[in-house]
Amino acid sequence: MPRIPLIDDLAEKPIPNGSNILVEFDATSQWYNASISMGAGWIRSGGILAYNVTTQSPERVRKRLRDIHVNPGPLELAGTLRIFDWYTATLGHKSGEPLAQDSLRIADLSIQFSKGELPGPPIPDVLGITDSASVLARFNDEKAWVEFALTRAIPSSYSRQSTSIDGILNGVHSDWAYRQLEAAYDGVVDFRLEEDGKRSRDIMRIRSLRDLTHNRDWHELKVSKNLAVTIIK
């Protein structure tokens, strides 16, 4: 079974298929680099990665993968790596990527779900990572995008038995939004930058995980020269 680095490192066994994990991250944390490391580890262990990129270009994601010795070209041709471009839509342009979302309005996303374009048959070997779902708040009312997550995105992972990891930015949404999402997801993971005097530490923890025993302590992260992220034992 494919595994998710960092998260599976802190749980008693791999995250069950169909799980939805919410990552709440500080803007200055290592979440973006960690998400690439998670995706690369999933691919290396035999899984299929669907990476939804909202805050940076798909080419930048490909470069980051190459930096940690994952060659995206053959993987994309084989369907093992699927990079979905949500970023270009945030700029008001039409994407030239083969996999792209041209509108981030909930009405348009809901139509795709209702047509069956996004839900589908069970695909347990797929890990979906969204670097920052907070981008939806730029184009939609808060209640609309939260309800979309609760009634569309999360149930889709359950029905397809795929694993989903969605990042949201700390401190930009209402308490209502955070509480609704935290209650709906199967687990909540935090990424922080801790500053103590002259020293800064990149840290993470599993705050909650419904179905597995897990380590809830804060753990310091090591960021290698190529920006691969691991937990310091």
FIMIFI-168907 format. One record per residue (C-alpha): y negated, z, x negated; residue number from 1; chain; residue in three letters. Coordinates in Angstrom, 2 decimals. Example, Ala and Ser with C-alpha at 12.3 -4.5 7.8 and 13.67 -1.06 7.14 Angstrom:
{{4.50, 7.80, -12.30}, 1, "A", "ALA"};
{{1.06, 7.14, -13.67}, 2, "A", "SER"};
***
This chain:
{{0.00, 0.00, 0.00}, 1, "A", "MET"};
{{-3.46, -0.85, -1.38}, 2, "A", "PRO"};
{{-5.62, 2.13, -2.34}, 3, "A", "ARG"};
{{-9.32, 2.91, -2.33}, 4, "A", "ILE"};
{{-10.60, 4.36, -5.62}, 5, "A", "PRO"};
{{-12.83, 7.44, -5.39}, 6, "A", "LEU"};
{{-11.91, 8.26, -1.79}, 7, "A", "ILE"};
{{-8.13, 8.16, -2.20}, 8, "A", "ASP"};
{{-8.59, 10.11, -5.44}, 9, "A", "ASP"};
{{-9.73, 13.10, -3.37}, 10, "A", "LEU"};
{{-7.23, 12.89, -0.49}, 11, "A", "ALA"};
{{-3.61, 14.01, -0.38}, 12, "A", "GLU"};
{{-2.47, 10.42, 0.30}, 13, "A", "LYS"};
{{-4.04, 7.01, 0.99}, 14, "A", "PRO"};
{{-6.39, 6.64, 3.95}, 15, "A", "ILE"};
{{-4.37, 5.49, 7.02}, 16, "A", "PRO"};
{{-4.72, 1.91, 8.25}, 17, "A", "ASN"};
{{-7.26, 1.57, 11.03}, 18, "A", "GLY"};
{{-9.53, 4.29, 9.65}, 19, "A", "SER"};
{{-13.32, 4.10, 9.81}, 20, "A", "ASN"};
{{-15.19, 5.91, 7.03}, 21, "A", "ILE"};
{{-18.94, 6.57, 7.13}, 22, "A", "LEU"};
{{-20.78, 6.86, 3.81}, 23, "A", "VAL"};
{{-24.17, 8.58, 3.89}, 24, "A", "GLU"};
{{-25.98, 7.83, 0.65}, 25, "A", "PHE"};
{{-29.22, 8.66, -1.10}, 26, "A", "ASP"};
{{-31.30, 5.62, -2.03}, 27, "A", "ALA"};
{{-31.06, 6.62, -5.72}, 28, "A", "THR"};
{{-27.33, 7.36, -5.66}, 29, "A", "SER"};
{{-24.53, 5.27, -7.17}, 30, "A", "GLN"};
{{-23.22, 4.11, -3.78}, 31, "A", "TRP"};
{{-23.83, 0.39, -4.32}, 32, "A", "TYR"};
{{-22.01, 0.39, -7.66}, 33, "A", "ASN"};
{{-19.31, 2.65, -6.23}, 34, "A", "ALA"};
{{-18.74, 0.27, -3.31}, 35, "A", "SER"};
{{-18.07, -2.56, -5.77}, 36, "A", "ILE"};
{{-15.64, -0.36, -7.70}, 37, "A", "SER"};
{{-13.86, 0.57, -4.46}, 38, "A", "MET"};
{{-13.54, -3.05, -3.44}, 39, "A", "GLY"};
{{-12.30, -4.13, -6.87}, 40, "A", "ALA"};
{{-9.69, -1.37, -6.89}, 41, "A", "GLY"};
{{-8.48, -2.38, -3.44}, 42, "A", "TRP"};
{{-8.04, -6.00, -4.58}, 43, "A", "ILE"};
{{-6.25, -4.94, -7.78}, 44, "A", "ARG"};
{{-3.75, -2.92, -5.77}, 45, "A", "SER"};
{{-2.85, -5.90, -3.58}, 46, "A", "GLY"};
{{-5.35, -5.74, -0.72}, 47, "A", "GLY"};
{{-7.86, -8.16, 0.80}, 48, "A", "ILE"};
{{-11.55, -7.27, 0.57}, 49, "A", "LEU"};
{{-14.16, -8.26, 3.16}, 50, "A", "ALA"};
{{-17.54, -7.24, 1.71}, 51, "A", "TYR"};
{{-20.53, -7.39, 4.06}, 52, "A", "ASN"};
{{-23.61, -7.64, 1.87}, 53, "A", "VAL"};
{{-26.92, -6.68, 3.50}, 54, "A", "THR"};
{{-29.17, -5.46, 0.67}, 55, "A", "THR"};
{{-28.57, -7.95, -2.13}, 56, "A", "GLN"};
{{-27.50, -11.55, -2.52}, 57, "A", "SER"};
{{-23.84, -12.57, -2.48}, 58, "A", "PRO"};
{{-24.28, -13.96, -6.01}, 59, "A", "GLU"};
{{-25.30, -10.53, -7.23}, 60, "A", "ARG"};
{{-22.11, -9.08, -5.75}, 61, "A", "VAL"};
{{-20.08, -11.75, -7.51}, 62, "A", "ARG"};
{{-21.79, -10.94, -10.80}, 63, "A", "LYS"};
{{-21.07, -7.24, -10.36}, 64, "A", "ARG"};
{{-17.40, -8.04, -9.75}, 65, "A", "LEU"};
{{-17.26, -10.20, -12.86}, 66, "A", "ARG"};
{{-18.84, -7.37, -14.84}, 67, "A", "ASP"};
{{-15.89, -5.14, -13.99}, 68, "A", "ILE"};
{{-13.39, -7.91, -14.77}, 69, "A", "HIS"};
{{-12.69, -9.23, -11.27}, 70, "A", "VAL"};
{{-13.11, -13.03, -11.08}, 71, "A", "ASN"};
{{-14.40, -13.82, -7.57}, 72, "A", "PRO"};
{{-13.89, -17.61, -7.70}, 73, "A", "GLY"};
{{-10.08, -17.82, -7.42}, 74, "A", "PRO"};
{{-9.99, -14.79, -5.14}, 75, "A", "LEU"};
{{-12.39, -16.38, -2.66}, 76, "A", "GLU"};
{{-10.40, -19.62, -2.70}, 77, "A", "LEU"};
{{-7.21, -17.66, -2.00}, 78, "A", "ALA"};
{{-8.86, -15.63, 0.78}, 79, "A", "GLY"};
{{-8.30, -12.36, -1.05}, 80, "A", "THR"};
{{-12.06, -11.83, -1.34}, 81, "A", "LEU"};
{{-14.41, -12.60, 1.53}, 82, "A", "ARG"};
{{-18.11, -12.04, 0.98}, 83, "A", "ILE"};
{{-20.08, -12.12, 4.23}, 84, "A", "PHE"};
{{-23.78, -12.83, 3.75}, 85, "A", "ASP"};
{{-25.93, -10.69, 6.03}, 86, "A", "TRP"};
{{-28.66, -10.47, 3.40}, 87, "A", "TYR"};
{{-30.17, -13.94, 3.84}, 88, "A", "THR"};
{{-30.72, -13.28, 7.56}, 89, "A", "ALA"};
{{-32.89, -10.29, 6.65}, 90, "A", "THR"};
{{-35.21, -12.71, 4.84}, 91, "A", "LEU"};
{{-35.52, -14.98, 7.86}, 92, "A", "GLY"};
{{-33.59, -17.85, 6.23}, 93, "A", "HIS"};
{{-30.35, -19.65, 7.00}, 94, "A", "LYS"};
{{-27.57, -18.90, 4.56}, 95, "A", "SER"};
{{-25.79, -21.52, 2.51}, 96, "A", "GLY"};
{{-22.75, -19.27, 2.17}, 97, "A", "GLU"};
{{-19.50, -20.29, 3.90}, 98, "A", "PRO"};
{{-19.29, -16.83, 5.49}, 99, "A", "LEU"};
{{-22.60, -15.66, 6.88}, 100, "A", "ALA"};
{{-24.26, -13.86, 9.77}, 101, "A", "GLN"};
{{-27.36, -15.76, 10.82}, 102, "A", "ASP"};
{{-28.68, -13.15, 13.27}, 103, "A", "SER"};
{{-28.62, -9.37, 13.02}, 104, "A", "LEU"};
{{-29.69, -8.79, 16.59}, 105, "A", "ARG"};
{{-27.14, -6.78, 18.54}, 106, "A", "ILE"};
{{-27.17, -9.24, 21.43}, 107, "A", "ALA"};
{{-25.99, -12.02, 19.11}, 108, "A", "ASP"};
{{-23.42, -9.82, 17.34}, 109, "A", "LEU"};
{{-22.02, -8.71, 20.71}, 110, "A", "SER"};
{{-21.59, -12.32, 21.80}, 111, "A", "ILE"};
{{-19.46, -12.98, 18.74}, 112, "A", "GLN"};
{{-17.26, -10.02, 19.54}, 113, "A", "PHE"};
{{-16.89, -11.08, 23.18}, 114, "A", "SER"};
{{-15.83, -14.56, 22.06}, 115, "A", "LYS"};
{{-13.14, -13.05, 19.89}, 116, "A", "GLY"};
{{-14.66, -14.34, 16.66}, 117, "A", "GLU"};
{{-14.71, -10.95, 14.96}, 118, "A", "LEU"};
{{-11.78, -9.03, 16.54}, 119, "A", "PRO"};
{{-8.31, -10.46, 15.98}, 120, "A", "GLY"};
{{-4.66, -9.67, 15.17}, 121, "A", "PRO"};
{{-3.62, -6.68, 13.03}, 122, "A", "PRO"};
{{-4.65, -7.09, 9.39}, 123, "A", "ILE"};
{{-3.69, -3.80, 7.70}, 124, "A", "PRO"};
{{-4.22, -5.06, 4.15}, 125, "A", "ASP"};
{{-7.94, -5.71, 4.76}, 126, "A", "VAL"};
{{-10.66, -3.33, 3.61}, 127, "A", "LEU"};
{{-14.09, -4.02, 5.07}, 128, "A", "GLY"};
{{-17.08, -2.59, 3.20}, 129, "A", "ILE"};
{{-20.65, -2.79, 4.49}, 130, "A", "THR"};
{{-23.09, -1.82, 1.77}, 131, "A", "ASP"};
{{-25.75, -0.63, 4.24}, 132, "A", "SER"};
{{-25.49, -0.84, 8.02}, 133, "A", "ALA"};
{{-28.96, 0.73, 8.12}, 134, "A", "SER"};
{{-30.39, -2.78, 7.92}, 135, "A", "VAL"};
{{-29.55, -3.19, 11.62}, 136, "A", "LEU"};
{{-32.27, -0.67, 12.42}, 137, "A", "ALA"};
{{-34.86, -3.18, 11.18}, 138, "A", "ARG"};
{{-33.97, -5.66, 13.92}, 139, "A", "PHE"};
{{-32.76, -3.49, 16.79}, 140, "A", "ASN"};
{{-33.56, -0.41, 18.83}, 141, "A", "ASP"};
{{-31.72, 2.60, 17.40}, 142, "A", "GLU"};
{{-29.66, 3.24, 20.52}, 143, "A", "LYS"};
{{-28.57, -0.41, 20.59}, 144, "A", "ALA"};
{{-27.19, -0.56, 17.06}, 145, "A", "TRP"};
{{-25.53, 2.86, 17.30}, 146, "A", "VAL"};
{{-23.87, 1.88, 20.58}, 147, "A", "GLU"};
{{-22.73, -1.36, 18.94}, 148, "A", "PHE"};
{{-21.02, 0.66, 16.21}, 149, "A", "ALA"};
{{-19.41, 3.00, 18.72}, 150, "A", "LEU"};
{{-18.19, 0.41, 21.22}, 151, "A", "THR"};
{{-17.59, -2.69, 19.08}, 152, "A", "ARG"};
{{-17.29, -2.22, 15.33}, 153, "A", "ALA"};
{{-15.29, 1.01, 15.19}, 154, "A", "ILE"};
{{-12.77, 0.02, 17.92}, 155, "A", "PRO"};
{{-12.30, -3.33, 16.16}, 156, "A", "SER"};
{{-10.98, -1.60, 13.04}, 157, "A", "SER"};
{{-8.62, 0.50, 15.15}, 158, "A", "TYR"};
{{-7.25, -2.53, 17.00}, 159, "A", "SER"};
{{-6.84, -4.62, 13.85}, 160, "A", "ARG"};
{{-5.45, -1.69, 11.82}, 161, "A", "GLN"};
{{-7.83, -2.54, 8.99}, 162, "A", "SER"};
{{-9.87, 0.01, 7.07}, 163, "A", "THR"};
{{-13.65, 0.06, 7.29}, 164, "A", "SER"};
{{-16.21, 1.77, 5.04}, 165, "A", "ILE"};
{{-19.79, 1.57, 6.27}, 166, "A", "ASP"};
{{-22.77, 2.84, 4.29}, 167, "A", "GLY"};
{{-25.92, 4.19, 5.93}, 168, "A", "ILE"};
{{-29.03, 5.38, 4.14}, 169, "A", "LEU"};
{{-29.97, 9.06, 4.26}, 170, "A", "ASN"};
{{-33.23, 10.15, 5.83}, 171, "A", "GLY"};
{{-34.20, 6.99, 7.72}, 172, "A", "VAL"};
{{-32.52, 7.48, 11.11}, 173, "A", "HIS"};
{{-32.81, 10.16, 13.77}, 174, "A", "SER"};
{{-30.56, 13.21, 13.85}, 175, "A", "ASP"};
{{-29.13, 11.78, 17.08}, 176, "A", "TRP"};
{{-27.99, 8.62, 15.29}, 177, "A", "ALA"};
{{-26.35, 10.49, 12.40}, 178, "A", "TYR"};
{{-24.55, 12.90, 14.75}, 179, "A", "ARG"};
{{-23.27, 10.14, 17.02}, 180, "A", "GLN"};
{{-21.88, 8.20, 14.08}, 181, "A", "LEU"};
{{-20.42, 11.24, 12.32}, 182, "A", "GLU"};
{{-18.56, 12.18, 15.51}, 183, "A", "ALA"};
{{-17.14, 8.67, 15.94}, 184, "A", "ALA"};
{{-15.96, 7.94, 12.40}, 185, "A", "TYR"};
{{-12.67, 9.28, 11.01}, 186, "A", "ASP"};
{{-14.32, 10.54, 7.85}, 187, "A", "GLY"};
{{-17.73, 11.15, 6.30}, 188, "A", "VAL"};
{{-18.41, 10.71, 2.57}, 189, "A", "VAL"};
{{-21.65, 11.62, 0.77}, 190, "A", "ASP"};
{{-23.20, 10.04, -2.35}, 191, "A", "PHE"};
{{-26.09, 11.91, -3.93}, 192, "A", "ARG"};
{{-28.26, 12.14, -7.02}, 193, "A", "LEU"};
{{-28.52, 15.80, -8.01}, 194, "A", "GLU"};
{{-31.43, 16.79, -10.24}, 195, "A", "GLU"};
{{-31.46, 20.14, -12.03}, 196, "A", "ASP"};
{{-34.35, 20.53, -14.41}, 197, "A", "GLY"};
{{-34.08, 17.79, -17.03}, 198, "A", "LYS"};
{{-30.53, 16.81, -16.05}, 199, "A", "ARG"};
{{-29.48, 14.40, -13.32}, 200, "A", "SER"};
{{-25.95, 14.00, -12.00}, 201, "A", "ARG"};
{{-24.43, 11.36, -9.76}, 202, "A", "ASP"};
{{-22.11, 13.15, -7.33}, 203, "A", "ILE"};
{{-19.94, 12.48, -4.29}, 204, "A", "MET"};
{{-17.79, 14.41, -1.85}, 205, "A", "ARG"};
{{-15.60, 13.91, 1.17}, 206, "A", "ILE"};
{{-17.43, 15.96, 3.79}, 207, "A", "ARG"};
{{-14.80, 15.44, 6.47}, 208, "A", "SER"};
{{-11.54, 13.54, 6.96}, 209, "A", "LEU"};
{{-9.72, 14.00, 10.22}, 210, "A", "ARG"};
{{-6.19, 12.94, 9.44}, 211, "A", "ASP"};
{{-5.65, 14.04, 5.84}, 212, "A", "LEU"};
{{-5.92, 17.14, 3.71}, 213, "A", "THR"};
{{-8.64, 16.48, 1.15}, 214, "A", "HIS"};
{{-10.78, 18.00, -1.57}, 215, "A", "ASN"};
{{-14.22, 18.81, -0.10}, 216, "A", "ARG"};
{{-15.91, 19.81, -3.35}, 217, "A", "ASP"};
{{-18.72, 17.84, -4.94}, 218, "A", "TRP"};
{{-17.50, 15.72, -7.85}, 219, "A", "HIS"};
{{-19.51, 14.23, -10.67}, 220, "A", "GLU"};
{{-19.29, 10.49, -11.18}, 221, "A", "LEU"};
{{-19.02, 8.59, -14.43}, 222, "A", "LYS"};
{{-20.85, 5.27, -14.60}, 223, "A", "VAL"};
{{-19.52, 3.03, -17.37}, 224, "A", "SER"};
{{-21.60, 0.51, -19.31}, 225, "A", "LYS"};
{{-20.39, -2.24, -16.98}, 226, "A", "ASN"};
{{-21.40, -0.01, -14.01}, 227, "A", "LEU"};
{{-17.83, 0.74, -12.92}, 228, "A", "ALA"};
{{-17.79, 4.12, -11.16}, 229, "A", "VAL"};
{{-15.05, 6.72, -11.53}, 230, "A", "THR"};
{{-14.70, 10.45, -10.86}, 231, "A", "ILE"};
{{-14.96, 12.79, -13.82}, 232, "A", "ILE"};
{{-11.78, 14.85, -13.77}, 233, "A", "LYS"};
***
